[in-house]
Amino acid sequence: MSTAALLQDARRQLVGVAKEGLGEERHSRFRGDRIVRIGEAWHVGVLLLTDDAVLATAEVLRAADAGRRGYTAESARERAVRREWALRGGFGEGEVAHVGWSVIDADAVDAGGASGPLAMLDGVPHVRWSSAGGYMPLDAYLRERIALLTG
């Protein structure tokens, strides 16, 4: 089965499952830094499925007020600021915002190539489920992830 067909079948199975927000950074002298909602997608492991595209996940945030906290690491402070940007950009408190995602070209994969975490190996679509992990068949990966979401 082609990559495009597997992804379309996954979308059919995910109907009724809640989607999460796709965010994009905006910087304005007047409105300040914020992360605004530009769409929504099903979060399926390393993939984000929209109604008509597939994206590779990157940063995942929960919108929250940064508050006044002490941080032991600068990275924790920066993450808190980014969570506040999502809140300022219109995401609700505690709502998930996916930022920095990239578009995957399923047609390129079906043509025998690779795009993002997807690749065609020996004529079978595969997914690399982590940067350190190996590839696994996309159909098995989607079955497993969808079962977790719908179970």
N, C-alpha and C positions, 0 to 999 in steps of 0.2 A: 504494500500500500504506500502511496506517495506521502511525503511530508505534509503537503497541503490537505490531503484527504484525512490524514490522522488528526490534524489540528481542527478541521471542520467537524469531525466526529466528536472530538473533545468538547467543542463549543456546544454541540447538541446535548451532550451529557451534563453540562454545567448549567443549563437553563434552570433558573430558580435558586442557584447558589449565589450568595452575595459577592459583589465585586468590590474592589478596593480602588482608591483614587490614584490617578496618575498626576504627578505634580511637575511643575517647571519653575525654575528660579526666575524671578523678575527683580530687577534692581532699578529703583527710581529715586531721584533726588527728593521728590515730593511725597511719595508714598512709602519710601523705605524699602529695605530688602524683604522679600516675601517669597513663598512658594505657593503658586496658584494652581488650582485644579484645572486640568485641560482634558480630562477624560477619565475613564475607568476601565478596569480589566480584572479578569480572574487571575489570582496569584496561584500558579501551578508550579511550585518549586522554583527552578531557575528561569521559568518562563512566565510572561504576562500575556494572557490571551485577551485581545479586544474582540469586538464583533467582526473585524475585518483585517486584523494584523496580529503578528506575534512579535513580542519584544523580549529582550534579555533583561533580567532584573539587575539592579545595582544597589543604590542606597534605599533602605526602608526605614521610614520614620513614623513615629506616632506624634500627632500634633499635641503640644502641651505648652503651658506657660513655663518659661525658664525659671521664674521665681528668683529668689536670692538664696543661693546655695553655695557651699564651699566645694570646690572641686580639687581632687588630688591630681588630676591630669588635665592638661590643656585640651586634649582630644574630647574629654567628657564635657568641658565647657562649650566647645565648638558644636558638639552634637546637640546640647541643650538649646543653643542659639538657633540651630537649624530647625529643631522641633517647634520653637516659637515662631519662626518664619512661616511654617506651615499653618499654624494657628492664625497668624496675622493675614495669611493669604486666603483664608476662607474655609480651611479644613476644621471640622469640629474637634473639640477636646477629645483626645484619645483615638481619633480617626487615623487610619493608616494612609500614608502618602509615599508613593514610589517615585523616586527622583533619580535622574541620571541614567535612566534606562536607554537602551539602544534598539533600533529596529532590526529585526532579523529578516533576511531575504529567503523565504521558504522556496521560491522558484530556483534560486542558486543552489540550494541543497538538493532539490529534486533533479537538477542538471548534473549532479555528481560532485558538487563542491561543498563548501562549508560556509556558515554564517553564524556569528555569535557562538553559542554553545551547541549548535546543531551541525551535523556533518553526515554525509552519505558515505558509509563504509560497506564495501562489498555489496552494493546495491540496496542496502537497508538503511533507512534514516536512524541516526543515533543522536543521543544527547550526552553532553559532558555535564554531569550533575554537580560537580564542584571543580574549582580550578586545579586542585591536587588529585582529583579522582579521574578514573577512566571513563570511557564511553559505555553507555548501555543502550539497547534498542529503544527508540522513541515510543513505540507502542506499549511496551512493558512499563516504561517510566510514566506515561500518561495514565495507564490503568491504575497503577499504584497511587499516584497523586490524586486522581479523581476519586478513588475509593476513600481516601483520607478526608477529602472535602465533602463528600456526599454521605459518608457513613454515619 
